[in-house]
Amino acid sequence: MIQETIVITQNSSGLAHIAPMGIHIPAEAQDEFIILPFRPSTTLNNLLESKTAVINYCDDVRVFAGCLTGRRDWPLKPAEKINGQVLACALAHTEVELVRVEDDETRPKLFCKAVHTANHAPFKGFNRAQYSVLEAAILISRLNMIPLEKIQTEIDYLRIGLEKTAGDRELEAWGWLMTVIENHIAKEGVYAGNLPGAGSAISKEGVNAASQSGTGAAKAGIGS
């Protein structure tokens, strides 16, 4: 099983790094987690150095979208059993320690074991807009791998659920992502208006995230 989470690691200086990541959880061992950061990445470097990480379960999709668009300054609090940081808005979190590594040139497998889990607030379920933002965030993290036509088709479909069920948080997160996609399309020499519904879905509070993070936004995606 793969769960979309927020992984927080930190370096030897105590600087925390927040990254959206799909975490693999073996069916036979629910206290084991496989983290697969791409090489090179800050998450990989920090985990190999500190041997610890915090896996955060969060329903505020702005964190996922924010991390992919240069907005990584989210409130944190100290972990309880390891030297690390917990996302303040997390519904629950698990503190893990690295136990072994299966090396790979592209994406090493980091096998971790839970040392502490805590619940902070009830999970009330995802709506379709939250799902749409998560899927759009994954597209953002793979802009240089997926054909523009597929991105356009996927965004057009995801926008249906967004428009029907989104609240302010989801609209804000969607706006951040659409700005990055539109800037990517413009960079590729394609008129941004060709992206179905992109402009109309951007919230009024949306910021040109690409101007903050440049092409790094696409590289800092899920799995960083």
DOTI-456957 format. One record per residue (C-alpha): residue in one letter; x, y, z; residue number from 1. Coordinates in Angstrom, 3 decimals. Each point is the difference from the previous one (the first is absolute). Layout:
+-------+----------+----------+----------+------+
! vokol !        X !        Y !        Z ! gulo !
+-------+----------+----------+----------+------+
!     a !        X !        Y !        Z !  NUM !
...
+-------+----------+----------+----------+------+
END
This chain:
+-------+----------+----------+----------+------+
! vokol !        X !        Y !        Z ! gulo !
+-------+----------+----------+----------+------+
!     m !    0.000 !    0.000 !    0.000 !    1 !
!     i !    1.154 !    3.528 !   -0.768 !    2 !
!     q !   -1.088 !    2.942 !    2.149 !    3 !
!     e !    0.475 !    3.632 !   -0.999 !    4 !
!     t !    1.720 !    1.652 !    2.951 !    5 !
!     i !    2.234 !    2.883 !    0.996 !    6 !
!     v !    3.486 !   -1.177 !    0.971 !    7 !
!     i !    2.138 !    2.263 !    2.160 !    8 !
!     t !    3.723 !   -0.592 !    0.370 !    9 !
!     q !    2.731 !    2.202 !    1.355 !   10 !
!     n !    3.731 !    0.405 !   -0.458 !   11 !
!     s !    2.764 !    0.078 !    2.595 !   12 !
!     s !   -0.596 !    3.726 !    0.537 !   13 !
!     g !   -3.636 !   -0.637 !    0.924 !   14 !
!     l !   -1.410 !    1.533 !   -3.195 !   15 !
!     a !   -3.267 !   -1.749 !   -0.852 !   16 !
!     h !   -0.996 !   -0.971 !   -3.535 !   17 !
!     i !   -3.685 !   -0.563 !   -0.830 !   18 !
!     a !   -0.869 !   -2.176 !   -3.000 !   19 !
!     p !   -3.201 !   -1.651 !   -1.298 !   20 !
!     m !    0.695 !   -3.692 !   -0.597 !   21 !
!     g !   -1.810 !   -3.214 !   -0.768 !   22 !
!     i !    1.013 !   -2.413 !    2.759 !   23 !
!     h !   -0.154 !   -3.764 !   -0.542 !   24 !
!     i !   -1.456 !   -1.996 !    2.889 !   25 !
!     p !    0.416 !   -3.802 !   -0.241 !   26 !
!     a !   -3.248 !   -1.858 !    0.666 !   27 !
!     e !    1.774 !   -2.511 !    2.225 !   28 !
!     a !    1.644 !    2.593 !    2.267 !   29 !
!     q !   -1.983 !    3.134 !    0.804 !   30 !
!     d !    2.822 !    1.422 !    2.135 !   31 !
!     e !    2.411 !   -0.020 !   -2.943 !   32 !
!     f !    0.253 !    2.733 !   -2.622 !   33 !
!     i !    1.924 !    0.213 !   -3.260 !   34 !
!     i !    1.033 !    3.502 !   -1.032 !   35 !
!     l !    1.188 !    0.378 !   -3.596 !   36 !
!     p !    1.559 !    3.433 !   -0.567 !   37 !
!     f !    1.493 !    0.758 !   -3.387 !   38 !
!     r !    3.722 !    0.515 !   -0.358 !   39 !
!     p !    1.105 !    2.722 !    0.537 !   40 !
!     s !   -2.367 !    1.428 !    2.610 !   41 !
!     t !    0.103 !    1.719 !    3.372 !   42 !
!     t !   -2.242 !   -2.676 !    1.522 !   43 !
!     l !    2.461 !   -2.714 !   -1.013 !   44 !
!     n !    3.022 !    1.892 !    1.303 !   45 !
!     n !   -1.666 !    0.846 !    3.312 !   46 !
!     l !   -1.297 !   -3.519 !    0.623 !   47 !
!     l !    3.355 !   -1.608 !   -0.708 !   48 !
!     e !    1.648 !    2.520 !    2.313 !   49 !
!     s !   -2.433 !    0.075 !    2.929 !   50 !
!     k !   -1.512 !   -3.511 !   -0.372 !   51 !
!     t !   -3.390 !    1.428 !    1.073 !   52 !
!     a !   -3.097 !    1.595 !   -1.543 !   53 !
!     v !   -3.556 !    0.990 !    0.877 !   54 !
!     i !   -2.881 !   -1.185 !   -2.186 !   55 !
!     n !   -2.939 !    2.397 !    0.257 !   56 !
!     y !   -3.613 !   -0.752 !   -0.919 !   57 !
!     c !   -1.691 !    3.201 !   -1.075 !   58 !
!     d !   -3.302 !    1.005 !   -1.641 !   59 !
!     d !    1.022 !    3.619 !   -0.733 !   60 !
!     v !    0.911 !   -0.364 !   -3.668 !   61 !
!     r !    1.601 !    3.446 !    0.024 !   62 !
!     v !    3.048 !   -1.632 !    1.590 !   63 !
!     f !    0.360 !   -2.423 !   -2.923 !   64 !
!     a !   -0.547 !    2.722 !   -2.602 !   65 !
!     g !    2.097 !    2.515 !    1.925 !   66 !
!     c !    3.067 !   -2.209 !    0.226 !   67 !
!     l !   -0.145 !   -0.520 !   -3.763 !   68 !
!     t !   -0.251 !    3.716 !   -0.747 !   69 !
!     g !    2.706 !    1.444 !    2.246 !   70 !
!     r !   -2.101 !    0.380 !    3.174 !   71 !
!     r !    1.714 !   -2.207 !    2.583 !   72 !
!     d !   -0.255 !    2.241 !    3.061 !   73 !
!     w !   -2.692 !   -1.907 !    1.931 !   74 !
!     p !   -0.285 !    0.080 !    3.826 !   75 !
!     l !    1.834 !   -2.840 !    1.727 !   76 !
!     k !    0.345 !   -1.373 !    3.520 !   77 !
!     p !    2.603 !   -2.319 !    1.555 !   78 !
!     a !   -0.342 !   -3.755 !   -0.394 !   79 !
!     e !   -0.525 !   -2.013 !    3.159 !   80 !
!     k !    2.407 !   -2.952 !   -0.232 !   81 !
!     i !    2.534 !    0.972 !   -2.650 !   82 !
!     n !    1.981 !    3.088 !   -0.893 !   83 !
!     g !   -2.362 !    1.391 !   -2.626 !   84 !
!     q !   -2.982 !    2.218 !   -0.819 !   85 !
!     v !   -3.733 !   -0.650 !   -0.340 !   86 !
!     l !   -2.388 !    1.901 !   -2.261 !   87 !
!     a !   -2.173 !    2.106 !    2.311 !   88 !
!     c !   -3.154 !   -0.607 !   -2.065 !   89 !
!     a !    0.514 !   -3.777 !   -0.240 !   90 !
!     l !   -2.957 !   -2.152 !    1.005 !   91 !
!     a !    2.493 !   -2.681 !    1.049 !   92 !
!     h !    3.683 !   -0.716 !   -0.351 !   93 !
!     t !    2.436 !   -2.894 !    0.226 !   94 !
!     e !    3.619 !    0.393 !    1.018 !   95 !
!     v !    2.263 !   -2.506 !   -1.740 !   96 !
!     e !    3.595 !   -1.184 !    0.056 !   97 !
!     l !    1.944 !   -1.243 !   -3.017 !   98 !
!     v !    0.900 !   -3.689 !    0.273 !   99 !
!     r !    1.382 !   -0.898 !   -3.436 !  100 !
!     v !    0.519 !    1.313 !   -3.523 !  101 !
!     e !   -0.379 !   -1.646 !   -3.395 !  102 !
!     d !    2.134 !    2.230 !   -2.187 !  103 !
!     d !   -1.017 !    1.033 !   -3.496 !  104 !
!     e !    1.417 !    2.499 !   -2.483 !  105 !
!     t !   -3.333 !    1.781 !   -0.354 !  106 !
!     r !   -2.185 !   -0.734 !    3.016 !  107 !
!     p !    1.429 !   -1.846 !    3.031 !  108 !
!     k !   -2.358 !   -1.875 !    2.324 !  109 !
!     l !    0.306 !    1.143 !    3.605 !  110 !
!     f !   -1.554 !   -2.513 !    2.387 !  111 !
!     c !   -1.169 !    1.628 !    3.229 !  112 !
!     k !   -1.622 !   -1.219 !    3.200 !  113 !
!     a !   -2.495 !    1.923 !    2.116 !  114 !
!     v !    1.168 !    1.016 !    3.466 !  115 !
!     h !   -2.957 !    2.209 !    0.936 !  116 !
!     t !   -3.449 !    0.866 !   -1.389 !  117 !
!     a !   -2.389 !    2.668 !    1.258 !  118 !
!     n !   -3.479 !    1.163 !   -1.014 !  119 !
!     h !   -0.842 !    3.701 !    0.245 !  120 !
!     a !   -3.403 !    0.509 !   -1.650 !  121 !
!     p !   -2.682 !   -2.187 !   -1.611 !  122 !
!     f !    0.160 !   -0.690 !   -3.727 !  123 !
!     k !   -3.338 !    0.987 !   -1.531 !  124 !
!     g !    0.697 !   -1.312 !   -3.488 !  125 !
!     f !    1.171 !    1.500 !   -3.272 !  126 !
!     n !   -2.366 !    1.714 !   -2.396 !  127 !
!     r !    0.411 !   -0.032 !   -3.795 !  128 !
!     a !    1.703 !    3.392 !   -0.039 !  129 !
!     q !    2.725 !   -1.205 !    2.361 !  130 !
!     y !    0.512 !   -3.032 !   -2.224 !  131 !
!     s !    0.209 !    2.309 !   -3.032 !  132 !
!     v !    2.696 !    2.126 !    1.638 !  133 !
!     l !    2.041 !   -3.057 !    0.996 !  134 !
!     e !   -0.153 !   -1.417 !   -3.521 !  135 !
!     a !    0.883 !    3.381 !   -1.504 !  136 !
!     a !    2.946 !    0.230 !    2.397 !  137 !
!     i !    1.294 !   -3.325 !   -1.290 !  138 !
!     l !   -0.278 !    1.330 !   -3.560 !  139 !
!     i !    2.001 !    3.061 !    1.065 !  140 !
!     s !    2.779 !   -2.213 !    1.326 !  141 !
!     r !    0.239 !   -1.694 !   -3.403 !  142 !
!     l !   -0.384 !    2.919 !   -2.397 !  143 !
!     n !    3.204 !   -0.913 !   -1.815 !  144 !
!     m !   -1.032 !   -3.648 !   -0.338 !  145 !
!     i !   -3.621 !    0.203 !   -1.213 !  146 !
!     p !   -1.154 !    1.259 !   -3.435 !  147 !
!     l !   -1.862 !    3.325 !    0.120 !  148 !
!     e !   -3.046 !   -1.566 !   -1.635 !  149 !
!     k !   -0.367 !   -2.476 !    2.856 !  150 !
!     i !    0.422 !    2.762 !    2.583 !  151 !
!     q !   -2.732 !    2.018 !   -1.715 !  152 !
!     t !   -2.377 !   -2.977 !   -0.041 !  153 !
!     e !    0.658 !   -0.898 !    3.636 !  154 !
!     i !   -0.442 !    3.582 !    1.253 !  155 !
!     d !   -3.253 !    0.391 !   -1.924 !  156 !
!     y !   -1.406 !   -3.119 !    1.689 !  157 !
!     l !    1.276 !    0.874 !    3.492 !  158 !
!     r !   -1.540 !    3.459 !   -0.265 !  159 !
!     i !   -3.502 !   -1.537 !   -0.109 !  160 !
!     g !    0.246 !   -1.318 !    3.565 !  161 !
!     l !    1.776 !    3.129 !    1.156 !  162 !
!     e !   -2.756 !    2.345 !   -1.173 !  163 !
!     k !   -2.707 !   -2.119 !    1.629 !  164 !
!     t !    1.535 !   -0.499 !    3.443 !  165 !
!     a !    2.868 !    2.447 !    0.664 !  166 !
!     g !    0.285 !    2.295 !    2.995 !  167 !
!     d !    2.330 !    2.969 !    0.366 !  168 !
!     r !    3.034 !   -2.122 !    0.886 !  169 !
!     e !   -0.400 !   -2.243 !   -3.030 !  170 !
!     l !   -0.512 !    2.938 !   -2.370 !  171 !
!     e !    3.111 !    1.714 !    1.327 !  172 !
!     a !    2.093 !   -3.156 !   -0.407 !  173 !
!     w !   -1.390 !   -0.589 !   -3.501 !  174 !
!     g !    0.877 !    3.551 !   -0.979 !  175 !
!     w !    3.627 !   -0.466 !    1.007 !  176 !
!     l !    0.254 !   -3.157 !   -2.103 !  177 !
!     m !   -1.728 !    1.469 !   -3.058 !  178 !
!     t !    2.397 !    2.942 !    0.000 !  179 !
!     v !    2.967 !   -2.369 !   -0.189 !  180 !
!     i !   -1.618 !   -2.027 !   -2.788 !  181 !
!     e !   -0.854 !    3.093 !   -2.008 !  182 !
!     n !    3.553 !    1.317 !    0.343 !  183 !
!     h !    1.344 !   -3.383 !   -1.076 !  184 !
!     i !   -2.226 !    0.018 !   -3.074 !  185 !
!     a !    1.037 !    3.552 !   -0.837 !  186 !
!     k !    3.652 !   -1.004 !    0.353 !  187 !
!     e !   -0.572 !   -2.873 !   -2.403 !  188 !
!     g !   -1.380 !    2.466 !   -2.538 !  189 !
!     v !   -3.644 !   -1.062 !    0.235 !  190 !
!     y !   -2.723 !    2.547 !    0.632 !  191 !
!     a !   -1.162 !   -0.407 !    3.615 !  192 !
!     g !   -3.623 !    0.384 !   -1.033 !  193 !
!     n !    0.229 !   -3.431 !   -1.597 !  194 !
!     l !   -0.065 !   -1.505 !    3.477 !  195 !
!     p !   -3.714 !   -0.752 !    0.565 !  196 !
!     g !   -1.406 !    2.060 !    2.832 !  197 !
!     a !    3.356 !    0.856 !    1.528 !  198 !
!     g !   -0.399 !    3.729 !    0.254 !  199 !
!     s !   -3.559 !   -0.062 !    1.279 !  200 !
!     a !    0.937 !   -2.361 !    2.816 !  201 !
!     i !    2.694 !    2.263 !    1.437 !  202 !
!     s !   -1.105 !    1.645 !    3.225 !  203 !
!     k !    0.213 !    3.757 !    0.387 !  204 !
!     e !    2.653 !   -0.486 !    2.667 !  205 !
!     g !    2.178 !   -2.094 !   -2.331 !  206 !
!     v !    3.642 !    1.037 !   -0.255 !  207 !
!     n !    2.374 !   -0.544 !   -2.894 !  208 !
!     a !    1.809 !   -2.839 !    1.734 !  209 !
!     a !    2.283 !   -0.659 !   -2.918 !  210 !
!     s !    1.556 !    3.420 !    0.490 !  211 !
!     q !    0.974 !   -1.098 !    3.512 !  212 !
!     s !    1.290 !   -3.472 !   -0.722 !  213 !
!     g !    0.728 !   -0.021 !   -3.728 !  214 !
!     t !    0.514 !   -3.353 !   -1.640 !  215 !
!     g !    0.801 !   -1.447 !    3.406 !  216 !
!     a !   -3.722 !   -0.261 !    0.700 !  217 !
!     a !   -0.295 !   -2.890 !   -2.393 !  218 !
!     k !    3.070 !   -1.725 !    1.447 !  219 !
!     a !   -0.974 !    0.427 !    3.659 !  220 !
!     g !   -3.118 !   -2.090 !   -0.336 !  221 !
!     i !   -1.432 !   -3.044 !    1.667 !  222 !
!     g !    2.913 !   -2.258 !    0.700 !  223 !
!     s !    2.518 !    2.767 !    0.740 !  224 !
+-------+----------+----------+----------+------+
END
